[in-house]
Amino acid sequence: LFPYTTLFRSIVSFYRAHIWGGALDYAAGDGRTVPSAIPIVTDNENLRLAIGALWRGSNWASEKGIVAQDGAIYGDVAIKIVDDPQRGKVFMQTVKPATIKNVTLDNANNVKGYEIEYRRADPRNASNIIVYNETATRDGDDVVYATRLNGAMYAYPENQMNGVPVAEWREPYGFIPLVIAKHNHVGHDWGWAEIHPALSKIREVDDVASKVSDQIRKMVDSGWLFSGVKAPTATPTMTGRSSTADRPESGREETPALYATDPQAKAMPLVAPLDIASALQHISSINTELEREFPELQMDIWNSGGDTSGRALRLARQRVTQKVTERRPSYDDALTRAMQMAISIGGYRGYDGYKGFGLDSYKRGDLEFHIGDRPVFEVDRFEKLEESKLFWETANTAIKAGMPLAVYLKREGWNDEEVAEVTQSAEYTSRLALLGDLGGNQAA
């Protein structure tokens, strides 16, 4: 059975593990030499150092999972860049969409202003709960912040300018330091949660499964109708032995019974009839539909053992891979912009790890990078060997047909450096010499 909570947990856990799943490389590498959940592609080595510093300061190794989890649950998730001069650091923080009271976006999904509101402890008396409100708006290149307590302007202790708490202040960032990722972008102001399209089926199967469980409970512990006898004037005593140290569960070892002297007495359970087998079949049919809609729930995609071939496994995972690769760009784009903002602020403030960057770094092109591709599923060692064998068998066929090896490798996505490493190697040239064809048109 897939009751709502079980399906919901399975779906959310899947996307938490597959958006940015795995360990971070704090050197912010491209994922080739050292595996990384977020491979960084850039020619600026100083930028890698800044990204690594930001990840450490944001506890991003664990926070990245919260972002993906909340996005799958709510349909949207926000990342706020927090500038903390008191501690001398900048970091990224997850913001739940339920706390975003209002947000203004431009056509490129850039935040132009926001209002965040939620309940929190009263800074004057921690035993009380107040409504915290924070707004951020643009005034030219300045970002104007304002904070309120229960609707009235209030200078919270953490909002300090020159050592003095303030209720309103300005920062010359040139951008609102907040980004929003839509889990499933369907063209509306807000995204869809992963299970949103199937809510009606999920509610139905949850309701029917609950009723079946209730029916079983009634059958096991039903009410009874006794006919042919009068109601007793005292509470009847059941037969059976009392529990002892030697027999602590005597009630489980014998059936309790009541006896009536009237030969016409009858007892009937008060349980409405239900064809449980048919009800379970109905639940199963809905679950089958849900599995078709959510292929990530199907066990075939995890069955990498036994006699399952790499090709069969890839085919089973194909639809799931397509779904994940459709979800990732929104998260990657939001995180890229958040990191660029944070590094700009860190450099502007002169925080450790951000030397050489500032608020004009983006305009200068110093923040050019993107998050690289990474496999949706971890590739099994034997699957790698199978793919490698197929790759070189195909290469051999192409070369025999007259295609130079270098051309084949480039068409398969190899860069010039990788191609040269093979075609200019001593082993390859020796092989060509043995074949008597220095043009490279024989089998390698």
Secondary structure, DSSP 8 states (H G I E B T S, - for coil): ---HHHHHHHHHHHHHHHHS-S---TT---SSSS--SS-EE-S-HHHHHHHHHHHHHHTHHHHHHHHHHHHHHHSEEEEEEEEETTTTEEEEEEE-GGGEEEEEE-TTS-EEEEEEEEEEEETTEEEEEEEEEEEEEEETTEEEEEEEETTEE---TT-EETTEE-SEEEE--SS-SEEEEESB--SSSS-B-TTGGGHHHHHHHHHHHHHHHHHHHHHHS--EEEESS---SS-----S----SS-TTHHHHS------S-TT-EEEE------HHHHHHHHHHHHHHHHHH-GGG-GGGT--STT--HHHHHHHHHHHHHHHHHHHHHHHHHHHHHHHHHHHHHHHHT-TT-TT--TTHHHHTTT--EE----SS---HHHHHHHHHHHHHHHHHHHHTT--HHHHHHHTT--HHHHHHHHTSHHHHHHHHHHT-TTS-S--
